[in-house]
């Protein structure tokens, strides 16, 4: 993965996480435990959203660390 694609994916992932964390916090503050309705009109609770966020957030940090672009300098016999 190139540097540009890496930073774009980390930025977009962080942007979506910020959006959903804010949605969770605002619904929690207002006392709205139903949260929002999904595509089929079913209420999705904020505690289910919290469980997903607590799983996805560390996963994003792990993969951002694991796939961080590092320089690939090849060592030759003359340099060792």
C-alpha positions as CSV (number, residue, x, y, z in Angstrom):
1,X,0.0,0.0,0.0
2,X,1.4,3.4,-0.9
3,X,1.8,6.3,1.5
4,X,-1.1,8.2,-0.1
5,X,-3.6,5.4,0.1
6,X,-2.5,4.6,3.6
7,X,-3.0,8.2,4.9
8,X,-6.3,8.5,3.0
9,X,-7.7,5.3,4.5
10,X,-6.5,6.3,8.0
11,X,-8.1,9.7,7.6
12,X,-11.4,8.3,6.3
13,X,-11.5,5.7,9.1
14,X,-10.8,8.3,11.7
15,X,-13.5,10.6,10.3
16,X,-16.1,7.9,10.4
17,X,-15.1,6.9,14.0
18,X,-15.3,10.5,15.1
19,X,-18.8,10.8,13.5
20,X,-20.1,7.7,15.3
21,X,-18.5,8.5,18.6
22,X,-20.1,11.9,18.5
23,X,-23.4,10.3,17.6
24,X,-23.1,8.0,20.6
25,X,-22.1,10.7,23.0
26,X,-24.9,13.1,21.9
27,X,-27.6,10.4,22.1
28,X,-26.3,9.3,25.5
29,X,-26.3,12.9,26.8
30,X,-29.9,13.5,25.5
31,X,-31.0,10.2,27.1
32,X,-32.1,8.8,23.7
33,X,-31.3,5.1,24.2
34,X,-33.0,4.1,20.9
35,X,-30.4,6.0,19.0
36,X,-31.5,5.9,15.5
37,X,-33.4,3.8,13.0
38,X,-31.6,1.6,10.5
39,X,-32.5,1.1,6.8
40,X,-35.4,-1.3,7.7
41,X,-36.9,1.1,10.3
42,X,-35.7,-0.9,13.3
43,X,-34.4,1.1,16.3
44,X,-30.7,0.6,16.9
45,X,-29.7,1.2,20.5
46,X,-26.7,3.3,21.6
47,X,-25.3,0.4,23.6
48,X,-25.0,-1.7,20.5
49,X,-23.3,1.2,18.9
50,X,-21.0,1.4,21.9
51,X,-20.0,-2.2,21.6
52,X,-19.2,-1.8,17.9
53,X,-17.2,1.4,18.6
54,X,-15.2,-0.3,21.3
55,X,-14.3,-3.1,18.9
56,X,-13.6,-1.0,15.8
57,X,-11.6,1.8,17.4
58,X,-8.7,-0.4,18.7
59,X,-8.8,-2.3,15.4
60,X,-8.3,0.9,13.5
61,X,-5.3,1.9,15.7
62,X,-3.8,-1.7,15.4
63,X,-4.0,-1.7,11.6
64,X,-2.8,1.9,11.3
65,X,0.3,0.8,13.3
66,X,0.8,-2.5,11.5
67,X,0.6,-1.1,8.0
68,X,2.4,2.2,8.7
69,X,4.6,2.9,5.7
70,X,8.3,2.3,6.6
71,X,11.3,3.0,4.4
72,X,12.5,-0.1,2.6
73,X,16.2,0.3,2.4
74,X,17.9,-2.8,1.1
75,X,21.1,-3.8,2.8
76,X,23.8,-5.0,0.5
77,X,27.0,-7.0,1.3
78,X,29.1,-3.8,1.1
79,X,27.1,-2.0,3.8
80,X,27.1,-4.8,6.4
